[in-house]
Amino acid sequence: MAASISHHQLDDPKFEDPTRLLIVVAPYYKDIAAELVAGAQRRIEASGATHALVEVPGALEIPTAIRLASAAGFDGFVALGCIIRGETTHYDTVCNDSSRALSLLGLEGLCIGNGILTVENFEQAAVRAEAAGQDKGGGAAAAAMHLIALDRRFTKPRLGRIAPSSQHIQIAATDQIHE
């Protein structure tokens, strides 16, 4: 059903100012994690940003790793992993707690794209993770980059910028890195 519904996607921001993202991945399901990371890296690099990568044991450790790295000068974070439902309620705990912790970090002002898959089986995860398919890793990277652009727009205004007069704001970042 969901495959037949079209979704609108914003154009990815392009960065002119140096922009660094940290990809935090839980490679519990190594093949799924590799696809998520590939998609995130591709989208980040296409926007002119740079990235670093760290691995953590599981999805519950992703928010803590992001919080620990938050003082290291990264502009944003991409949370990647996969939680597949098992026979116990542990699935619910991991899904809810990792998602809530990431949301709380976002409310503290961190720019985070959440690409932690929560699925019923491995096949669902593979479809969502595939970099050439649904590319949820790339989508999480794009979400983080849009938040970075929004943060720069509202907290670091540049000379000559005029805010749009309408209530609907679409971020069109014009930042590109030159190395």
For each residue, the residues with C-beta under 8 A, 3 or more apart:
1: 4 5
2: 5
3:
4: 1
5: 1 2
6:
7:
8:
9: 139 142
10: 142 146 170 171
11: 172
12: 43 46 47 142 145 146
13: 47 145 146 148 149 171 172 173 175
14: 47 48 173 174 175 176
15: 18 19 47 48 49 145 148 173 175 176 177
16: 48 174 175 176 177 178
17: 152 175 177
18: 15 50 177
19: 15 47 48 49 50 75 76 145 148 175 177
20: 49 50 51 52 73 74 75
21: 44 49 50 51 52 74 75 76 77 78 141 144 145 148
22: 51 52 53 54 66 69 72 74 76 77 78
23: 37 40 41 44 51 52 53 54 77 78 80 141
24: 54 55 56 62 65 66 69 77 78 79 80
25: 33 36 37 53 54 55 56 62 80 81
26: 33 55 56 57 58 59 61 62 80 81 82 116
27: 30 33 34 55 81
28: 33 57 58 59 81 82
29: 32 33 82 84 122 125
30: 27 33 34
31: 34 35 126
32: 29 35 36 82 117 122 125 126 129
33: 25 26 27 28 29 30 36 37 80 81 82 129
34: 27 30 31 37 38
35: 31 32 38 39 126 129 130 131 137
36: 25 32 33 39 40 80 81 82 115 117 129 131 136 137 140
37: 23 25 33 34 40 41 53 80 137
38: 34 35 41 42 131 137
39: 35 36 42 43 129 130 131 135 136 137 138 139 141
40: 23 36 37 43 44 51 78 80 113 115 137 138 140 141
41: 23 37 38 44 45 51 141
42: 38 39 45 46 131 138
43: 12 39 40 46 47 135 137 138 139 141 142 145
44: 21 23 40 41 47 49 50 51 78 141 145
45: 41 42 48 49 50 51
46: 12 42 43
47: 12 13 14 15 19 43 44 145
48: 14 15 16 19 45 175 176 177
49: 15 19 20 21 44 45 75 145 177
50: 18 19 20 21 44 45 177
51: 20 21 22 23 40 41 44 45 78
52: 20 21 22 23 74
53: 22 23 25 37
54: 22 23 24 25 65 69
55: 24 25 26 27
56: 24 25 26 61 62 64 65
57: 26 28 61
58: 26 28 61 62 81 94
59: 26 28 62 81 82 83 94 95 98 116
60: 63 64 94 97 98
61: 26 56 57 58 64 65
62: 24 25 26 56 58 59 65 66 79 80 81 98 102 116
63: 60 66 67 79 98 101 102 104 105
64: 56 60 61 67 68 101
65: 24 54 56 61 62 68 69
66: 22 24 62 63 69 70 77 79 102 105 110 112
67: 63 64 70 105
68: 64 65
69: 22 24 54 65 66 72 74 77
70: 66 67 74 77 105 110
71:
72: 22 69
73: 20
74: 20 21 22 52 69 70 77
75: 19 20 21 49 111 148 151
76: 19 21 22 110 111 112 113 144 145 147 148
77: 21 22 23 24 66 69 70 74 110 111 112 113 144
78: 21 22 23 24 40 44 51 112 113 115 137 140 141 144
79: 24 62 63 66 98 102 112 113 114 115 116 140
80: 23 24 25 26 33 36 37 40 62 115 116 137 140
81: 25 26 27 28 33 36 58 59 62 98 115 116 117
82: 26 28 29 32 33 36 59 116 117 119 125 129
83: 59 91 94 95 98 116 117 118 119
84: 29 91 119 120 121 122 125
85: 91 119 120 121
86: 90 91
87:
88: 91
89: 92 93
90: 86 93 94
91: 83 84 85 86 88 94 95 118
92: 89 95 96
93: 89 90 96 97
94: 58 59 60 83 90 91 97 98
95: 59 83 91 92 98 99 118
96: 92 93 99 100
97: 60 93 94 100 101
98: 59 60 62 63 79 81 83 94 95 101 102 116
99: 95 96 102 103 114 116 118
100: 96 97 103 104
101: 63 64 97 98 104 105
102: 62 63 66 79 98 99 105 106 112 114 116
103: 99 100 106 107
104: 63 100 101 107 108
105: 63 66 67 70 101 102 108 110 112
106: 102 103 109 110 111 112 147
107: 103 104
108: 104 105
109: 106 151
110: 66 70 76 77 105 106
111: 75 76 77 106 144 147 148 150 151
112: 66 76 77 78 79 102 105 106 143 144 147
113: 40 76 77 78 79 139 140 141 142 143 144 145 147
114: 79 99 102 140 143
115: 36 40 78 79 80 81 136 137 139 140 141
116: 26 59 62 79 80 81 82 83 98 99 102
117: 32 36 81 82 83 124 125 128 129 136
118: 83 91 95 99
119: 82 83 84 85 122 124 125 128
120: 84 85 124
121: 84 85 124 125
122: 29 32 84 119 125 126
123: 126 127
124: 117 119 120 121 127 128
125: 29 32 82 84 117 119 121 122 128 129
126: 31 32 35 122 123 129 130
127: 123 124 130 133 134
128: 117 119 124 125 133 134 136
129: 32 33 35 36 39 82 117 125 126 133 134 136 137
130: 35 39 126 127 133 134 135
131: 35 36 38 39 42 135 137 138
132: 135
133: 127 128 129 130
134: 127 128 129 130 139
135: 39 43 130 131 132 138 139
136: 36 39 115 117 128 129 139 140
137: 35 36 37 38 39 40 43 78 80 115 129 131 140 141
138: 39 40 42 43 131 135 141 142
139: 9 39 43 113 115 134 135 136 142 143
140: 36 40 78 79 80 113 114 115 136 137 143 144
141: 21 23 39 40 41 43 44 78 113 115 137 138 144 145
142: 9 10 12 43 113 138 139 145 146
143: 112 113 114 139 140 146 147
144: 21 76 77 78 111 112 113 140 141 147 148
145: 12 13 15 19 21 43 44 47 49 76 113 141 142 148 149 173
146: 10 12 13 142 143 149 150 171
147: 76 106 111 112 113 143 144 150 151
148: 13 15 19 21 75 76 111 144 145 151 152 173
149: 13 145 146 152 153 171 173 175
150: 111 146 147 153 154 171
151: 75 109 111 147 148 154 155 156
152: 17 148 149 155 156 173 175
153: 149 150 156 157 161 171 173
154: 150 151 157
155: 151 152
156: 151 152 153
157: 153 154 161
158: 161
159:
160:
161: 153 157 158
162:
163:
164: 168 169
165:
166: 169
167:
168: 164
169: 164 166
170: 10
171: 10 13 146 149 150 153
172: 11 13
173: 13 14 15 145 148 149 152 153
174: 14 16
175: 13 14 15 16 17 19 48 149 152
176: 14 15 16 48
177: 15 16 17 18 19 48 49 50
178: 16
179:
